[in-house]
Amino acid sequence: MSLVRAKAGFTLIEMMAVMLIVAMVASLVIASTPGSGRAGLKAVTMQAAALLRREREGAILTGGDRRVTLDGARRVLIGESGDEVAIPQDVTVDMLGTDAGSVPIVFFHADGASSGAAFRFSREMAAYEIRVNWYSGGVSVKAP
């Protein structure tokens, strides 16, 4: 009698290996897709709030005025101490504050008070607001 020839096809192990490779490639594509997402938006907002708080504390400790500017061309918030917070390209920033020339500025005074300001960081349907109280200089973050 002749030997029975095994049918050609894929084994379960081969199928699992292919599915694993496809899943790994998909996760790499998702991870490398540009954009900040909701977590990235919140992180940028918290970094900006921390910069504002540091500048307020610096004004109180040094006894002199400090300011935070928004460089729209570079998309960077810059503190007088030299600290910077980069704003991703997919994040929109709306600001209400003092205007010295063409650069929006938040001033912090030696007594802790400020010129007051409101920042809104948004991306698609997500948004966070930073409010700087003009009287106390306190910085608060909230999701509208």
Buried (B, 14 or more C-beta within 10 A) or exposed (E): EEEEEEEEEEEEEEEEEEEEEEEEEEEEEEEEEEEBBEEBBBEBBBBBBBBBBBBBBBBBEEEEBBBBBBEEEEBEBBBBBEBBBEBBEBBEBEBEBBEEEEEBBBBBBEEBBBBBBEBBBBBEEBBBBBBBBBEEBBBEBEEE
